[in-house]
Amino acid sequence: MKTLEQFRFKSLAAAVIIGLCAVSVSVFAVGPDSGKGKKPRGETAAQNLSVPAIMVGILGTVQCGTEQSQSALVPPTGEPLTGYEVPGYYWIQKVHTWQTQCFNADEAVAFGNWGDNLSGDAKLKVGSPIRVELVLTNMTDYSVTGLNTIPSGTLQGYTVIKLQPSLADRLSAYGHAATGDTSSGWNSTPVDFPQASWVVHNQGITFSVLNLDTGVYAVPPGTNPTAEINATGKIVYGYNLRVSAAGNYRIQFTTTPAVTLTGVDAGDLIDENNVSIDIVVAPGGGGGGKKPR
């Protein structure tokens, strides 16, 4: 099975803008509630899967198709909101409901991408939460002769952006743009995501955190991270780590045999099912480099 040449995309918008799709789906609505971008009262919805995904195992209530017949795009429902720092009307995470295309698979080939705070220069300190995150992106070319289950090499999803730049990531609203108006109806415009940007879900993935100075595990092998859909609609494996001692630590993720790893954007590829990254935790409190939820 051929794989794709991995490219590292730091901005999801940059990765998909070339493949912007002109198809629009109409959703008629009464119009924005108050014009202030406030969430309507009632139950809070979960985050919506917005980036196409290959599902090796289940993830909550997410329903997907097969390699030969991927699930259809689910356009947003309800009425878009406005009044955020970024002008316009938006379908909002945890308020409206939508879903990207996705499919179930028996196996996958993936590349690992660590959270920026782990691979960058964030100051990690004792006593503060350290956000551990790993995203798996697809490396299989589904358009090649012999496989050819997705000839176009693209699936449709939605670009979700941060709408309140002045707020911390975890406090900001996130959404994707709506067009139209209250009289003619509201539209959502999906985009074509190239297959190198699809995410891979591996049910059963585990991780560990080892104190390299003492040889004692802060998180023992076989621990399951939380598989979650983040604010931009990607599947990530997350864990809020706190350690009690300063020093050098090694974070290691282990996939199931069904998911083969080809590399990682930082740290080491140990073998086809294991990747690791070393971090330094300094004494004292401070920021933990949390990613958007």
C-alpha positions as CSV (number, residue, x, y, z in Angstrom):
1,M,0.0,0.0,0.0
2,K,1.6,3.3,-1.1
3,T,1.9,6.1,1.3
4,L,1.9,9.9,0.9
5,E,4.9,12.1,1.3
6,Q,4.3,13.8,4.7
7,F,4.0,17.5,4.8
8,R,3.6,19.3,8.1
9,F,0.7,21.8,8.2
10,K,0.7,24.2,11.1
11,S,-2.3,26.1,9.8
12,L,-5.3,24.0,8.8
13,A,-6.7,26.9,6.7
14,A,-3.4,27.0,4.7
15,A,-3.6,23.3,4.2
16,V,-7.0,23.3,2.6
17,I,-7.4,26.7,0.9
18,I,-6.1,25.4,-2.4
19,G,-8.8,22.8,-2.4
20,L,-11.6,25.2,-1.6
21,C,-14.8,23.8,-2.9
22,A,-17.5,26.0,-4.4
23,V,-20.4,23.7,-3.4
24,S,-22.8,25.3,-0.9
25,V,-25.5,23.7,1.1
26,S,-28.6,25.7,2.0
27,V,-30.0,25.7,5.5
28,F,-33.0,27.9,6.1
29,A,-33.1,29.6,9.5
30,V,-34.9,32.4,11.3
31,G,-31.7,34.4,11.8
32,P,-29.2,35.1,14.6
33,D,-30.6,35.3,18.1
34,S,-29.3,38.5,19.7
35,G,-26.6,39.5,17.3
36,K,-24.1,39.1,20.2
37,G,-22.9,35.6,19.4
38,K,-24.2,34.2,22.7
39,K,-25.1,30.5,22.9
40,P,-28.8,29.7,23.1
41,R,-30.0,28.2,26.4
42,G,-30.3,24.5,26.8
43,E,-28.0,21.6,26.5
44,T,-24.5,22.0,25.2
45,A,-23.6,19.9,22.2
46,A,-20.3,18.1,21.7
47,Q,-17.6,19.4,19.4
48,N,-18.2,18.5,15.7
49,L,-15.8,16.4,13.7
50,S,-14.8,18.9,10.9
51,V,-11.6,17.4,9.4
52,P,-12.0,14.1,7.4
53,A,-11.1,11.1,9.4
54,I,-10.1,7.4,9.1
55,M,-11.6,5.5,12.0
56,V,-9.7,2.4,13.1
57,G,-12.2,1.6,15.9
58,I,-15.1,3.6,17.3
59,L,-15.1,7.1,18.7
60,G,-18.1,7.9,20.8
61,T,-21.2,8.3,18.7
62,V,-19.4,9.4,15.5
63,Q,-20.9,7.4,12.5
64,C,-18.8,6.9,9.4
65,G,-19.0,4.9,6.1
66,T,-16.5,2.6,4.5
67,E,-13.5,3.1,2.3
68,Q,-15.7,2.4,-0.8
69,S,-18.6,4.4,0.5
70,Q,-17.7,7.2,2.8
71,S,-20.3,8.9,5.0
72,A,-22.0,11.9,3.4
73,L,-21.2,15.4,4.6
74,V,-23.6,16.6,7.3
75,P,-24.3,20.3,6.9
76,P,-24.9,22.5,10.0
77,T,-28.3,22.9,11.4
78,G,-29.9,25.7,13.3
79,E,-29.2,29.4,12.8
80,P,-25.8,31.0,12.6
81,L,-24.6,33.5,15.2
82,T,-22.8,36.8,15.0
83,G,-21.3,39.5,17.2
84,Y,-17.8,37.9,17.7
85,E,-14.5,39.7,17.2
86,V,-14.2,38.2,13.8
87,P,-17.0,39.8,11.7
88,G,-19.6,37.7,10.1
89,Y,-22.1,34.9,10.8
90,Y,-20.8,31.6,12.0
91,W,-21.9,28.0,12.8
92,I,-20.5,27.5,16.3
93,Q,-18.9,24.5,17.9
94,K,-20.9,23.2,20.8
95,V,-24.0,25.1,19.6
96,H,-24.6,23.8,16.1
97,T,-24.3,20.4,14.6
98,W,-22.4,19.2,11.5
99,Q,-20.0,16.5,10.5
100,T,-17.2,16.0,7.9
101,Q,-16.9,12.9,5.7
102,C,-15.2,9.9,7.3
103,F,-14.8,6.2,6.9
104,N,-14.1,3.1,9.0
105,A,-11.0,1.0,8.2
106,D,-9.4,-2.2,9.4
107,E,-5.9,-0.6,9.3
108,A,-4.2,2.7,8.6
109,V,-0.7,4.3,8.1
110,A,-0.1,7.5,9.9
111,F,2.4,10.2,10.8
112,G,2.5,11.7,14.3
113,N,2.3,15.4,15.1
114,W,2.9,16.6,18.7
115,G,1.2,19.5,20.3
116,D,3.2,22.8,19.8
117,N,4.0,23.1,23.5
118,L,5.9,19.8,23.4
119,S,7.8,20.3,20.2
120,G,8.3,24.1,20.6
121,D,9.9,26.3,23.2
122,A,7.1,26.5,25.8
123,K,8.2,26.7,29.4
124,L,7.0,23.5,31.1
125,K,7.0,23.7,34.9
126,V,6.3,21.6,38.0
127,G,2.8,21.9,39.4
128,S,1.3,23.4,36.3
129,P,-0.7,21.4,33.8
130,I,1.3,20.2,30.8
131,R,-0.9,19.5,27.9
132,V,0.1,16.3,26.1
133,E,-1.3,16.0,22.6
134,L,-0.7,13.8,19.6
135,V,-2.5,14.0,16.3
136,L,-2.2,11.2,13.7
137,T,-2.5,12.2,10.0
138,N,-3.0,9.9,7.1
139,M,-0.2,8.5,5.0
140,T,-2.1,6.2,2.7
141,D,-2.7,7.2,-0.9
142,Y,-6.3,6.1,-1.6
143,S,-6.2,7.3,-5.2
144,V,-3.5,4.9,-6.5
145,T,-4.2,2.1,-9.0
146,G,-5.1,-1.1,-7.2
147,L,-6.6,0.7,-4.2
148,N,-8.4,3.6,-5.9
149,T,-11.3,3.8,-3.4
150,I,-11.2,7.6,-3.4
151,P,-10.1,8.6,-6.9
152,S,-10.1,12.3,-6.2
153,G,-7.8,12.0,-3.1
154,T,-10.1,14.4,-1.3
155,L,-12.9,14.3,1.2
156,Q,-15.1,17.2,2.3
157,G,-15.2,18.9,5.7
158,Y,-15.3,22.4,7.2
159,T,-12.7,25.0,8.1
160,V,-13.2,26.0,11.7
161,I,-11.5,29.2,13.1
162,K,-11.0,31.0,16.4
163,L,-13.6,33.8,16.6
164,Q,-12.3,35.7,19.7
165,P,-8.5,36.2,19.2
166,S,-8.3,38.4,22.4
167,L,-9.3,35.4,24.6
168,A,-7.3,32.4,25.6
169,D,-7.8,29.4,23.2
170,R,-9.9,27.5,25.7
171,L,-12.2,30.4,26.3
172,S,-12.8,31.5,22.7
173,A,-15.7,30.4,20.5
174,Y,-14.8,28.5,17.4
175,G,-16.9,28.2,14.2
176,H,-17.1,28.1,10.4
177,A,-18.5,30.9,8.2
178,A,-22.1,31.0,7.1
179,T,-23.2,32.9,4.1
180,G,-26.7,34.1,3.0
181,D,-29.3,35.9,5.1
182,T,-32.5,35.4,7.0
183,S,-34.8,35.8,4.0
184,S,-33.0,33.6,1.5
185,G,-31.6,31.1,3.9
186,W,-28.2,30.4,5.4
187,N,-25.5,28.5,3.5
188,S,-22.4,26.6,4.6
189,T,-19.5,26.0,2.3
190,P,-17.5,22.8,2.7
191,V,-13.9,22.5,1.5
192,D,-12.0,19.7,-0.1
193,F,-9.3,18.3,2.3
194,P,-6.4,16.6,0.6
195,Q,-5.7,13.1,2.0
196,A,-2.5,14.0,3.7
197,S,-4.5,16.2,6.0
198,W,-7.1,13.6,7.0
199,V,-6.7,12.5,10.6
200,V,-6.5,8.9,11.9
201,H,-8.3,7.6,14.9
202,N,-6.8,4.5,16.6
203,Q,-9.0,3.1,19.3
204,G,-6.7,1.4,21.9
205,I,-3.7,3.7,21.5
206,T,-1.8,4.0,24.8
207,F,1.0,6.2,26.2
208,S,3.4,6.6,29.1
209,V,5.5,9.3,30.7
210,L,8.9,8.3,32.1
211,N,11.1,10.3,34.4
212,L,14.5,9.8,32.7
213,D,16.4,11.0,35.8
214,T,14.8,8.5,38.2
215,G,13.5,5.7,36.0
216,V,10.1,6.1,37.6
217,Y,7.0,6.4,35.5
218,A,4.8,9.5,36.1
219,V,2.3,7.8,33.8
220,P,2.6,4.0,33.5
221,P,2.7,2.2,30.1
222,G,-0.7,1.1,28.9
223,T,-2.5,4.2,29.9
224,N,-5.2,5.4,27.5
225,P,-5.2,9.0,26.6
226,T,-8.5,10.8,25.9
227,A,-9.5,10.6,22.3
228,E,-11.3,13.9,21.7
229,I,-12.5,16.2,19.0
230,N,-10.9,19.6,19.6
231,A,-12.2,23.1,18.8
232,T,-11.0,23.0,15.2
233,G,-12.7,19.7,14.6
234,K,-9.7,17.4,14.6
235,I,-9.3,14.1,16.5
236,V,-6.5,14.5,19.1
237,Y,-5.2,12.3,21.8
238,G,-4.9,14.4,24.9
239,Y,-3.9,14.2,28.6
240,N,-3.4,16.9,31.2
241,L,-0.1,16.0,32.8
242,R,1.2,17.3,36.2
243,V,4.5,16.2,37.6
244,S,5.9,16.7,41.1
245,A,9.6,16.8,40.3
246,A,11.6,18.9,37.9
247,G,13.7,16.9,35.4
248,N,13.8,15.2,32.0
249,Y,10.8,13.2,30.9
250,R,10.0,11.0,27.9
251,I,6.5,10.8,26.5
252,Q,5.8,7.7,24.4
253,F,2.7,6.8,22.4
254,T,2.0,3.2,21.3
255,T,-0.5,2.4,18.5
256,T,-2.3,-0.9,18.1
257,P,-0.9,-3.2,15.4
258,A,-3.7,-2.0,13.1
259,V,-2.0,1.5,12.8
260,T,1.5,1.7,11.3
261,L,3.5,4.8,12.1
262,T,6.0,6.2,9.5
263,G,7.4,9.1,11.4
264,V,6.8,12.0,13.8
265,D,7.4,15.8,13.5
266,A,9.7,15.9,16.5
267,G,11.3,13.4,18.8
268,D,11.8,9.8,17.6
269,L,10.2,7.0,15.7
270,I,11.1,4.0,17.8
271,D,9.4,1.4,15.6
272,E,6.3,1.2,13.5
273,N,4.0,1.4,16.5
274,N,5.9,3.7,18.9
275,V,6.9,7.3,18.9
276,S,8.5,9.4,21.7
277,I,9.5,12.9,22.6
278,D,11.7,14.2,25.4
279,I,10.7,17.3,27.4
280,V,12.3,19.2,30.2
281,V,10.2,20.3,33.2
282,A,11.6,23.2,35.2
283,P,10.9,23.9,39.0
284,G,8.0,26.2,40.0
285,G,4.6,27.1,38.6
286,G,3.7,28.6,35.3
287,G,2.1,27.9,31.9
288,G,1.6,24.4,30.7
289,G,1.0,25.3,27.0
290,K,-2.6,24.2,26.8
291,K,-4.1,23.7,23.4
292,P,-7.6,24.8,22.3
293,R,-10.4,22.5,23.6
